[in-house]
Amino acid sequence: MNMAKKTVSLSVEEKVYEEYRKYCEQKGIILSKQFENFMVEELNKNQIKTEGEVKDVRDFKSI
């Protein structure tokens, strides 16, 4: 099952963005995937107390 992708716009400090973009490039990491991973981690932290761990965004059910 393919998940639909959503294009989003974020405002971040330019220097932070550029440094992180370079870091991801050097490590061969896809920048947008890093943001997605961060969001899943945050959901995991908060869902453990209520509905169990979110291993994948497809498992997420809003509270």
VOPAGU-2260 file (C-alpha; in pm, 1 decimal, decimal comma):
REM VOPAGU-2260
SITE   aa  ch    i         X         Y         Z
SITE  MET   A    0       0,0       0,0       0,0
SITE  ASN   A    1     154,3     331,5    -109,9
SITE  MET   A    2     110,2     629,8     115,9
SITE  ALA   A    3      17,7     957,2     -51,1
SITE  LYS   A    4     285,3    1222,2     -15,8
SITE  LYS   A    5     206,0    1574,9     100,5
SITE  THR   A    6     413,2    1875,9       0,3
SITE  VAL   A    7     463,4    2114,2     292,2
SITE  SER   A    8     638,6    2443,7     341,4
SITE  LEU   A    9     842,7    2508,0     655,8
SITE  SER   A   10    1020,9    2814,8     785,4
SITE  VAL   A   11    1357,3    2745,7     946,2
SITE  GLU   A   12    1667,0    2952,7    1009,9
SITE  GLU   A   13    1860,5    2969,3     683,9
SITE  LYS   A   14    2196,6    2882,7     839,1
SITE  VAL   A   15    2050,6    2581,4    1022,6
SITE  TYR   A   16    1883,0    2460,9     703,4
SITE  GLU   A   17    2197,7    2498,2     492,6
SITE  GLU   A   18    2416,8    2318,8     746,9
SITE  TYR   A   19    2168,0    2035,1     787,2
SITE  ARG   A   20    2122,6    2007,7     409,9
SITE  LYS   A   21    2501,7    1976,7     370,0
SITE  TYR   A   22    2512,7    1716,9     648,6
SITE  CYS   A   23    2241,2    1511,0     479,6
SITE  GLU   A   24    2414,0    1541,1     143,5
SITE  GLN   A   25    2745,7    1420,8     288,3
SITE  LYS   A   26    2575,8    1125,0     458,1
SITE  GLY   A   27    2360,3    1037,4     156,5
SITE  ILE   A   28    2043,6    1111,3     352,1
SITE  ILE   A   29    1724,6    1243,5     192,3
SITE  LEU   A   30    1640,2    1563,2     377,5
SITE  SER   A   31    1261,9    1527,2     353,4
SITE  LYS   A   32    1283,5    1168,6     481,4
SITE  GLN   A   33    1472,7    1297,6     787,1
SITE  PHE   A   34    1185,4    1534,5     867,6
SITE  GLU   A   35     939,3    1249,0     823,3
SITE  ASN   A   36    1146,1    1025,5    1053,9
SITE  PHE   A   37    1154,4    1302,5    1314,5
SITE  MET   A   38     775,2    1336,8    1301,2
SITE  VAL   A   39     727,0     959,9    1342,0
SITE  GLU   A   40     966,8     961,6    1641,3
SITE  GLU   A   41     765,5    1240,7    1803,8
SITE  LEU   A   42     442,9    1050,9    1743,5
SITE  ASN   A   43     602,3     740,7    1897,2
SITE  LYS   A   44     699,4     931,8    2210,4
SITE  ASN   A   45     348,2    1063,7    2258,6
SITE  GLN   A   46     153,1     755,5    2150,6
SITE  ILE   A   47     333,0     511,3    2382,6
SITE  LYS   A   48     125,5     649,3    2671,1
SITE  THR   A   49    -207,6     623,1    2491,8
SITE  GLU   A   50    -236,3     392,9    2191,5
SITE  GLY   A   51      96,4     213,9    2160,3
SITE  GLU   A   52     403,4     276,8    1951,7
SITE  VAL   A   53     377,3     414,0    1600,3
SITE  LYS   A   54     629,1     218,7    1394,6
SITE  ASP   A   55     517,6     365,3    1065,2
SITE  VAL   A   56     301,3     663,5     979,4
SITE  ARG   A   57      45,4     418,8     835,8
SITE  ASP   A   58      -4,0     288,6    1191,1
SITE  PHE   A   59     -88,8     633,1    1328,2
SITE  LYS   A   60    -438,8     696,5    1457,6
SITE  SER   A   61    -510,0    1041,0    1592,4
SITE  ILE   A   62    -612,3    1068,1    1955,1
